[in-house]
Amino acid sequence: MKYKNTLQKGRVRYIVFKEGDKWYAVALEFNIIEAGDDPREVLLYLFEAIRGYVKSVIKIKARPQVLNQRADEEYEKLWDRLQEKKGVPLSKYLPPVYTFGERTLAVV
């Protein structure tokens, strides 16, 4: 089976959105979620968690499956909606979205 992400390279998709009075940052392929009161803060925490996760996976030489997890259906649907409507202001989304994108798995 060919994996999107390997120990040598890959990308992870992320979304930062608001639900109720909390902001959530999600790394889809890793099922990592950070929550807090400020979207910039949860994004920073998410990137730190991703970096630590990838470093640990490389250190223990884990199988590629841990870098290619199936995301929760709710997050996949939100990702798909965001991809379909690129160019639409993020403030128009429900739930409200702060940012989304992909991040390289390179560990510095």
C-alpha positions as CSV (number, residue, x, y, z in Angstrom):
1,M,0.0,0.0,0.0
2,K,1.3,3.4,-1.0
3,Y,1.0,6.1,1.7
4,K,0.7,9.9,1.2
5,N,3.0,10.5,4.2
6,T,6.2,8.6,4.9
7,L,9.0,9.0,7.5
8,Q,11.0,11.0,4.9
9,K,8.3,13.4,3.5
10,G,4.7,14.4,3.5
11,R,2.1,17.0,4.3
12,V,-0.7,17.4,6.9
13,R,-3.9,19.3,6.4
14,Y,-5.1,21.6,9.2
15,I,-8.2,23.7,10.0
16,V,-8.8,26.3,12.7
17,F,-12.5,26.9,13.4
18,K,-14.7,28.1,16.1
19,E,-17.5,26.1,17.8
20,G,-19.4,27.9,20.6
21,D,-16.9,30.1,22.4
22,K,-13.9,27.9,21.7
23,W,-11.4,27.7,18.9
24,Y,-10.2,24.4,17.6
25,A,-7.2,23.5,15.5
26,V,-7.2,20.1,13.9
27,A,-4.5,18.2,12.1
28,L,-6.5,15.9,9.9
29,E,-4.1,13.1,9.1
30,F,-2.9,12.8,12.7
31,N,-6.2,13.3,14.6
32,I,-4.5,15.9,16.8
33,I,-6.9,18.6,18.2
34,E,-6.0,21.7,20.2
35,A,-8.6,24.0,21.8
36,G,-8.5,27.4,23.3
37,D,-9.8,31.0,23.4
38,D,-7.6,32.5,20.7
39,P,-7.3,31.1,17.1
40,R,-3.6,32.2,16.8
41,E,-2.8,30.4,20.0
42,V,-4.5,27.1,19.1
43,L,-2.8,27.2,15.7
44,L,0.6,27.7,17.3
45,Y,-0.1,24.8,19.8
46,L,-1.2,22.6,16.9
47,F,2.0,23.3,14.9
48,E,4.0,22.5,18.1
49,A,2.0,19.2,18.6
50,I,2.5,18.3,14.9
51,R,6.3,18.8,15.2
52,G,6.5,16.7,18.4
53,Y,4.4,14.0,16.9
54,V,6.5,13.8,13.7
55,K,9.7,13.8,15.7
56,S,8.5,11.0,17.9
57,V,7.3,8.9,14.9
58,I,10.7,9.3,13.2
59,K,12.6,8.6,16.4
60,I,10.8,5.3,17.0
61,K,10.7,4.5,13.3
62,A,6.9,3.9,13.4
63,R,5.0,2.5,10.5
64,P,3.6,5.0,8.0
65,Q,0.0,4.3,9.1
66,V,0.4,6.7,12.1
67,L,1.2,9.5,9.6
68,N,-1.8,8.6,7.5
69,Q,-4.8,8.3,9.8
70,R,-8.4,8.7,8.7
71,A,-9.7,12.0,9.8
72,D,-13.1,12.4,11.5
73,E,-15.9,12.7,8.9
74,E,-16.9,16.1,10.2
75,Y,-13.4,17.5,9.6
76,E,-13.2,15.9,6.1
77,K,-16.5,17.5,5.1
78,L,-15.4,20.9,6.4
79,W,-12.1,20.5,4.5
80,D,-14.0,19.6,1.3
81,R,-16.3,22.7,1.7
82,L,-13.3,24.9,2.2
83,Q,-11.6,23.5,-0.9
84,E,-14.8,24.0,-3.0
85,K,-15.2,27.6,-1.9
86,K,-11.6,28.9,-2.1
87,G,-11.7,32.7,-2.5
88,V,-14.8,33.1,-0.3
89,P,-14.0,35.2,2.8
90,L,-13.5,32.8,5.8
91,S,-15.9,34.9,7.9
92,K,-18.7,33.6,5.7
93,Y,-18.3,30.0,6.8
94,L,-20.2,28.1,9.4
95,P,-18.6,27.1,11.7
96,P,-16.5,30.2,11.6
97,V,-13.0,29.4,10.1
98,Y,-9.9,31.3,11.1
99,T,-7.5,29.6,8.6
100,F,-6.8,26.3,6.9
101,G,-4.1,24.8,4.8
102,E,-1.3,22.2,4.4
103,R,2.0,22.0,6.3
104,T,5.1,20.1,5.2
105,L,6.2,17.3,7.6
106,A,9.8,18.3,7.5
107,V,11.3,18.3,11.0
108,V,14.0,20.9,11.6
